[in-house]
Every structure is written in C-alpha cells, then in structure tokens.
Amino acid sequence: MRALGFDVGSVYVKAVFINDEGGVCLSHYHKIGAGDAAALDAFFDAVEVSAPGEAFHVGFAAVTSRARPGERVRTVNPIIAIAEAMRRIHPGAKSIIEIGGHTSKFLVLADGATRDFATNEACAAGTGSFLEQQARRLELTVEE
C-alpha cells in the first residue's frame, strides 16, 4: 500500500513517500523555521517539482513526534517507527542511537523486537541543536 510518512520534529520535518512495493519514491528533509505547515508545504512543493502532473494516490499517512493526527493521518510512536525503519534498512542491527533536535534516543534490538530504550529527559547535550551550536563555534558544518 502506498504511504506517506512525516516525522515532524522540533527542528526539521522529514517526509517520505513509499510505493506499493515498499520502495522510496520521494523523500524530503526541511528545516522547519516557519512552522510545521510551511515545512509540509515544502514537501508537497518538492513532489510537484519532481513529478509534475503526476497524481500520487496515498492509502494513508503516518506522522511521528509533534505532529497531530487527522482524519486520514495515523500517529506512530517514534520509538516504534525508528526500530521498524532500522529492521528494514539494517536487519542485523543490535542498537540504535537517534539524535534529534531536542532529544536523543537509544534503542536495544534483539530477535526482531525492541528490548529496551532510553531517551534524554531534560539535558540538551548530545542533541542535534547542541551539535549544531558546537559546530558553529568551531566554524564547521555539522557534516564536517
């Protein structure tokens, strides 16, 4: 089934369109800045640019994190979404460290299931925003 997935985080929104075979047709990564709606609009603009005139029929859409559910939108627990993505991309992985804009998560995987997880509570050290700030102090990009 075709699906549209959004991860609306505190700093970035990530979007992916999956085809009937489970392959990625389109993905988009956008710094929020102006808010959730603007970031989602940027994704739809990217769809129009990459496939002008094509109709994308979506069976359902799923969102994680800060996004709100709607009539055709399901919410997905971010821990479950991260673990499922890793099982599909790297089936043998035993652990995951996910660094978000304001939170970081650590997951332990075993026998195809999430066995344990932890997330930072209040400290912003080790999050994406913190890493961006430190990179700027060193006059580097995060990628560097």
N, C-alpha and C positions, 0 to 999 in steps of 0.2 A: 504494500500500500504506500502510495506517495505520502510524504510527511514533510512538514516544515517545523524546524526546531529553532527556538530562540533561547539564548542564555542572556538575560538582562542583568548584568552585574552593576556594581557601584561606579565603575569607570568605563567599561566597554560593554557593547552588546555584540554578541556573536550570533550569526544566523546560518542555517544550513538547510538546503532543500534536498531531500532524498527521493530517488526514483523508485519504481516498482520493484527493481532488483536489489534495492538496498544500497545503491551507489550514490555518491555525492554528485549532484548536478551543478550546484552552485553553493558557495559559501561566502560569507561577508563578515568582516571584523571592523567595527566602527567605534571610535571614542564618543561617548555619549555627549558630553559638553552641554548641549541644549536640552537634554532630557530624553526620556525613553521614546516618546512619539517620534522625535526627529531622527533618532537612531534607526528605528524600524522603517521610517520613510526612506532613509538612505539605502536600506537593504532592498526595498521594493524598486527604488530607482536603479540599483545595480542589476536587478532582474530584467528591467526594461532595456537597459543598455546591452546586456549580454545576450538577450534573446528577444529582440524587438518583434512585436507582432505575434509571438507565440503565446498560447494560453497554458498556464500552469494550473492544473487541477489538483487541489490538495485534499487528501482524505481527512486529515486532521493536523492540528498544530499543537506543539508542546512547548512549554516555557519552564525555565528554572529560575531560581533566585528571586529577585524583587518584582518580577512581572506578576500581573494579576490575571486570574482565569477569566474566560469569557464563554460565550455560547458554544463556539467551535474550538475553543482552546483548552487543552488539559494542562494542569500544572504537574511537574515532575520533581520529586525530591532531588536536589543537586547531588547528593551522595550516590544515589542510585544511578543517576544519569552519568556521572563520572565513571563509576565502576563498570557500567554496561558498555560505555564507549571504549574503555581500556580492554575489556574482554574481547571486543570485536577487532580492535586495532592490534593489540599485543596480547593474545590469549594466554601466554605463559607468564605474564607479569604477576609478581607476588605483592608489590606495594606501589602506591601512587602518592606523589606529593603534588598537590594542585595549589598554585599561588594565584590568588585573586587580588582585586584592587584593595580590598579591606579585610579579607580573611584568607587564611591558608588552611588546607585540609590534608590530612594524612590518612590513607586507607590501607588496610591489610586484606589481601585477597587469598583465598585458598579453596580448592575444589570448586571453582566456578561461582563462589559466593563471597560477599563482603563479610569478613570475620570480625573486623573491628575498625573503628575510625575515630579520629580526633580532629577538632578544629580549634583555632585560637579563640580565646574569649574576648579580651579587651585590648591586648597589646598589638599595635600595628606593625611592629618589627617583623620582617620576613614577608610582608605582603607586597603586592605589585606597586602600590603607591609609594611605599617605603623604598623599594628598589629603584624606582624612577627618580625619587629625590636624591638618593645617594649617587646615582649615575650622573645626574645634572651637576652635583657638587664636584664630581671628578671630570666634568666636561666630556662625558661619554654618553652614548646612547645606551638604552637597556640591552640592545642586541650586542653591543661591544662588550 
